Amino acid sequence: MAEVMRAVRQDVAGGPEVLKVVEVERPEPGPTEVLVRVRAAGVNPTDWKHRAGGGFLGEPPFVLGWDVSGVVEKAGLGVTIHRPGDEVFGMLRYPFGAGSHAEYVVAPARTFVFKPPEIDHVQAAALPLAGLTAWQALVDTAQVKHGQRVLIHAAAGGVGHLAVQIAKHMGAHVIGTASAAKHEFLRGLGADEAIDYREVDFAEVVKDVDIVVDTIGGDYGPRSLRTLRPGGVLVSLVLSRLDAIDAGAAGVRAETLLVEPDFHAMTWLAALAEAGSLRAEIDSVFPLEDAAKAHERGETGRVTGKIVLTVGGTA
C-alpha cells in the first residue's frame, strides 16, 4: 500500500480559502532523483498569483510551492551527491515542478545543495527562488561589474532585498525604490541610495544607471528606460508594457527573465549565506496548516522580505 503525506492542495482557483490540507500519495524518487522531507518552504508572489488563476500551471488541482529546505529521505538510482540524512535546500523546477507545500517532494538531485549549518531551515527555505531570480538577473543576464550603478525596484521585497545584497557583494553602487518606512532597512542591507517612490518619480531623480531590476512591471519598465545610460540593461521579472523596440531606440537592452533551477548558482548562494554575506529577511512564519493565512499576509502588499511555511514542527 502506498504511503501518504499531507499537502496543501487547491481544487479550484480563487482566494486563500481554496487552500486545503489533504492527504495525497507520497512520491517515490526515480533514477537521479531524491525524496526530501520538507522542513520549511518559502511562499512567493507567484504562489498567490497561481492560486488565483491565470498562471502557468493551468487549471487546478495542484499543490503550490517551489522553495524547499529539508532532509534527504531517499536517493534514487545513480545519485552520488546526496545521501539520506543530508540537510539540503533548493528550488523545484519553475514553473511546472511546483509542490513544496507538502511534507515530501521529489526532484532531480542537482536541484538541491547542502544547507549551511550556519542557517536554519526557515532561512534556507526563504532563499532559493528569490535568490536565484536575483542572481540570474544581475550576474547571468546583466553581468554586473564592480562600480556599476544598479537600480532595484521594490528593493525591500522578496527578490529585491536579496538583489541588493548580491549587487553589493559584486561591488555595485545600489539604488533601491521603496516606501520611506523601509529606507533604514535598505541601508542596513548596504543600499547606497533609497528612493521613496510615493513622493518622487524615480525616473526624474535617478540617472546614468547601468542595470535596472524591475520586479513590479506595468509602467515601471518604460519609465526605467529613462534612467539607463547607453548600453545599459533592464531585466524585467514580470510581464510588462516594455517593448524591445523601445529599448533598442533608447540604446539599451531589455530582457524578461523567468527563474530556472541552477546547481552552480545555488552553490554560490549557499556559500554567501554561510559567509554571512546573504541573509533573507523573514517577514512571517506560518505552519503548513495555515497556508491560507500566509497567502493573506502576502497579498497585503506590505511584506518586507519573505514568508515561510514550516512543516512538521520547528524548522
Long-range contacts (C-beta under 8 A, 24 or more apart in sequence): 2-26, 5-102, 5-103, 5-104, 6-102, 6-103, 6-288, 7-63, 7-99, 7-101, 7-102, 7-103, 8-63, 8-64, 8-65, 8-101, 8-102, 8-288, 8-291, 8-309, 9-60, 9-61, 9-62, 9-63, 10-51, 10-60, 10-61, 10-62, 10-64, 11-60, 11-61, 12-60, 13-51, 13-52, 13-53, 13-54, 13-59, 13-60, 14-51, 14-52, 14-53, 15-52, 16-48, 16-51, 16-291, 16-292, 16-293, 16-295, 16-296, 16-299, 17-292, 18-51, 18-60, 19-51, 19-291, 19-292, 19-295, 21-288, 21-289, 21-291, 24-63, 24-102, 26-103, 26-104, 27-104, 27-105, 27-106, 28-74, 28-106, 29-74, 29-75, 29-76, 29-79, 29-106, 30-76, 30-77, 30-106, 31-76, 31-77, 31-78, 32-76, 32-77, 32-78, 32-79, 32-108, 32-109, 33-76, 33-79, 33-106, 33-107, 33-108, 33-109, 34-72, 34-73, 34-74, 34-75, 34-76, 34-79, 34-82, 34-88, 34-106, 34-107, 34-108, 34-109, 34-112, 35-72, 35-73, 35-74, 35-75, 35-76, 35-104, 35-105, 35-106, 36-68, 36-70, 36-71, 36-72, 36-73, 36-88, 36-104, 36-105, 36-106, 36-107, 36-112, 37-70, 37-71, 37-72, 37-73, 37-103, 37-104, 37-312, 38-68, 38-69, 38-70, 38-100, 38-102, 38-103, 38-104, 38-105, 38-311, 38-312, 39-69, 39-70, 39-71, 39-121, 39-125, 39-310, 39-311, 39-312, 39-315, 40-69, 40-70, 40-121, 40-122, 40-124, 40-125, 40-308, 40-309, 40-310, 40-311, 40-315, 41-65, 41-67, 41-68, 41-69, 41-100, 41-101, 41-125, 41-288, 41-308, 41-309, 41-311, 42-66, 42-67, 42-100, 42-125, 42-126, 42-127, 42-128, 42-129, 42-130, 42-306, 42-307, 42-308, 42-309, 43-67, 43-101, 43-291, 43-294, 43-295, 43-298, 43-306, 43-307, 43-308, 43-309, 44-129, 44-130, 44-158, 44-306, 45-158, 45-298, 46-94, 46-95, 46-129, 47-101, 47-295, 47-298, 48-295, 48-298, 48-299, 50-95, 50-98, 51-295, 55-95, 56-95, 56-96, 57-95, 57-96, 57-98, 62-98, 62-99, 63-98, 63-99, 63-101, 63-102, 64-98, 64-99, 64-100, 64-101, 65-92, 65-98, 65-99, 65-100, 65-101, 65-102, 65-309, 66-91, 66-92, 66-94, 66-95, 66-97, 66-98, 66-100, 66-128, 66-129, 67-91, 67-92, 67-100, 67-125, 67-126, 67-127, 67-128, 67-129, 67-308, 68-92, 68-100, 68-105, 68-107, 68-111, 68-112, 68-125, 68-128, 69-115, 69-121, 69-122, 69-124, 69-125, 69-315, 70-105, 70-121, 70-311, 72-112, 73-104, 75-109, 76-109, 79-109, 81-109, 81-110, 82-109, 82-112, 86-114, 87-114, 87-115, 87-117, 87-121, 88-112, 88-113, 88-114, 88-115, 89-113, 89-115, 89-121, 89-124, 89-125, 89-127, 89-128, 89-266, 89-270, 90-128, 90-261, 90-266, 91-128, 91-129, 91-132, 91-259, 91-261, 91-266, 92-261, 93-260, 93-261, 94-129, 94-258, 94-259, 94-260, 94-261, 95-258, 97-261, 101-288, 101-291, 101-309, 102-288, 102-311, 103-288, 103-311, 103-312, 108-261, 110-261, 110-263, 111-261, 111-263, 112-266, 113-263, 113-266, 113-267, 113-270, 114-270, 115-270, 116-270, 116-273, 116-274, 118-273, 118-274, 118-276, 119-273, 119-274, 119-279, 120-315, 121-310, 121-315, 122-282, 122-285, 122-308, 122-310, 122-315, 123-273, 123-279, 123-280, 123-282, 124-273, 125-308, 125-309, 125-315, 126-158, 126-280, 126-282, 126-305, 126-306, 126-308, 127-162, 127-269, 127-273, 127-278, 127-280, 128-266, 128-269, 129-259, 130-158, 130-159, 130-162, 130-280, 130-306, 131-162, 131-166, 131-269, 131-278, 131-280, 132-259, 132-260, 132-261, 132-262, 132-265, 132-266, 132-269, 133-159, 133-237, 133-257, 133-259, 134-159, 134-160, 134-162, 134-163, 134-166, 134-213, 135-166, 135-262, 135-265, 135-268, 135-269, 136-257, 136-259, 136-260, 136-262, 136-265, 137-163, 137-213, 137-235, 137-237, 137-257, 138-163, 138-166, 138-167, 138-170, 138-211, 138-213, 138-235, 139-166, 139-170, 139-265, 140-265, 141-233, 141-235, 141-255, 141-257, 142-210, 142-211, 142-213, 142-233, 142-235, 144-170, 144-172, 144-210, 144-211, 145-170, 145-171, 145-172, 145-210, 146-170, 146-171, 146-172, 147-171, 147-172, 147-173, 148-172, 148-173, 148-210, 148-211, 149-173, 149-175, 149-208, 149-209, 149-210, 149-211, 150-174, 150-175, 150-209, 150-210, 150-211, 150-212, 150-213, 151-175, 151-176, 151-177, 151-202, 151-206, 151-209, 151-211, 151-212, 151-213, 151-224, 151-227, 152-176, 152-177, 152-212, 152-213, 152-215, 153-177, 153-197, 153-202, 153-212, 153-213, 153-214, 153-215, 153-216, 153-220, 153-224, 154-178, 154-215, 154-216, 155-182, 155-186, 155-191, 155-194, 156-182, 156-185, 156-186, 156-281, 156-304, 156-305, 157-215, 157-303, 157-304, 157-305, 158-303, 158-305, 158-306, 159-213, 159-215, 159-237, 160-213, 160-215, 161-185, 161-186, 161-189, 161-280, 161-281, 161-304, 161-305, 162-278, 162-280, 163-213, 164-189, 164-190, 164-191, 165-189, 165-190, 165-272, 165-277, 165-278, 165-279, 166-272, 166-278, 167-211, 169-272, 169-277, 169-278, 172-211, 175-206, 175-209, 177-202, 182-304, 185-281, 185-304, 202-227, 203-227, 211-235, 213-237, 214-238, 214-240, 217-241, 221-254, 222-246, 225-250, 225-252, 225-254, 226-250, 228-252, 280-305, 280-306, 281-305, 281-306, 282-306, 282-308, 283-307, 284-308, 285-309, 285-310, 286-310, 287-311, 288-312
